[in-house]
């Protein structure tokens, strides 16, 4: 098989990406234990499970007991249904594009309806096709992104036909500042959502509530309601950046050294001559670049490790190559073919994100398809799951 998503063997690839499925499932268990009793701990696997492979990740999580999965797009939901079968819930957070309601129903997906037009289209479909299919209704509580405004929500509640024909599983909203626990918007959104859910239950007494993302879980039980939607924390990113990361590391990205060069006079390195190497500096060039999703903003800033020794990027990252200053690494460790830890326990995706001026989400979702991907199993026979 060929093409951009075809598997790549480790001997052919310039770098190897190892994804620890056992760490992902253990992170899911840790989050489940933090939730109040009875709250469903789902898993957000949109964007190909944050770049780590939705098919493998979702199968591992389902095996660990996860029953609810969240994707962004209809196409992601259809693909995931083929992997998981008909059992688990699959919730499509971006709702339904006009005219595709029957596709959502056909594949047993649950749409999140965020606009009056989406609600009307789903009502019309459900009535005309005489089907009962669960939905989520999203309200905006301060993000100003997706969801019914306060006025739109009130109008639908007061209109006898506003939610007619719907079978709401839950009311949903999204926290804007949960990663900063002291931010006042967290409490403001909680109060707005609590009021909206109470009003919604006056019409739909069995409706559940879902507000918490990864960081929201750590705000406390008041934010948990009935369904939690962790994503980034499953994949090892820190849900509370100001504190020690409680999540297990999930990814390890190792790049092969192609060439080692010792500079014999003061010279520049890479495009643009932005880095000056002193006489005697030892440089390693590795087979990874921005075509592999390694952010160009890490030029002259990103760090890695070689045999446990911290090293720093020297020069501008190019499409397929980057260069490290490895002057502090013994020759016994620095040799062509040796593997540099680009992502590992140190540095983590959060560490690289800090150096790049971004967030760990972007680091993970940018991971390219030229890496050889290796999945560590979700459980080891004889040790349980």
C-alpha positions, 0 to 999 in steps of 0.5 A: 500500500502506498500514499500519505497514510500508508504504514512505514517500517522502522528501517525505512523511516527517519523517525519512530513514533511509539504510542503507549495504549496501556498508558492511555487506558490507565489515564482514562481509569485515573480520570474515571476515578476522579469523577463523582459516582455515576458520571460517565467518563467518555473519550474525545478521539477527534482529529484521529485521537489527537494525531495518535490513531483513532482506530487503535486508541478507541479500540483500546479504550473500549476494551478498558470499559469506555462506552462514550466516544466524541468526534468532531465530524460526521466522517470521523463518526462513520469511520469510528463506528466501523471500528467499534461496532454498534455498541458504544455511543459515538457523539458528533460534536459539530452536529449535522451538515444540511441534508445528511441527517439520514447518514447520522441515523444510519450509522447510529451516531448522536449529533450535537445540535448547536443552532436553530437551523440544526434543530429545525432540520433534525426535527423535520427529518425525525418527523418525516422519517418517523425515527427516534434518535438521541441528540445533544443540545448545546448551549453557549455559556461564555465561550461564544463559539458553538451553541444556542445563545441564551435568547435562542435557548429561551425561545426554544423552551418557550415555543411548544414546537421548539424541541418537538420531535427530539429525544435529548440525551443531554444538554451540553456546554463547553468550558473556556478557562478550565485549565486555569482553576481560579479564573472567574469564568469557570464559576460563571459558566457553571452557574449559567449551565446549571440554570439552563439544565434545570430549565431544560429538565422542566421539559425533558426530566431525564436529560443529562448534563455534560460540561467538563472537558479534561481540565474541567474534571479537575475543577471538582464534582460540581462541574461533572454532571452526568457525562465528562469529555476528556481528550488531551489528558488521555494522551498525556497532556497536563490538564492543569498546567500550573501543577505537576502533571498527573497523567502518564506519558503516552508518546515517544518520538525518536529521530535517527541521526543521519550525520555528525559533523564537528565544526573546525571554525566558527560557522553558521548552521542551516537556512538563513544563517541564524545560528552560529556554531563555535569552533569545535562544536559537534552537530547532529543532523536528524531526519525530521522536519516541518513536513513531519509536523515538527513545528518550525517555530522550534528553530533555535529553541527546541530541546531533545535528549540523546542518551538522556543528555539534554541537547538543543536545536541549532538553526532553522528547522527545514522541511525534512531535516533539523540539526542539534548541538550535541557538543555535550554528548560523548562520542560513544552515544553520538553516532549515525543511526543513534536515536534522539528522543524528540518527545518522551518523558523529557521533553514532553509535548507540553515542554516542546509546546512551551518552547514553540509558543503554543500548546501541547494539543498542536504538537500532538495533532501535528504529528505526521504520517512519515513516522514508523508508528509502533503501538504498545499493547493496552494490556499485558497477558497475565497482568490484567487490563 
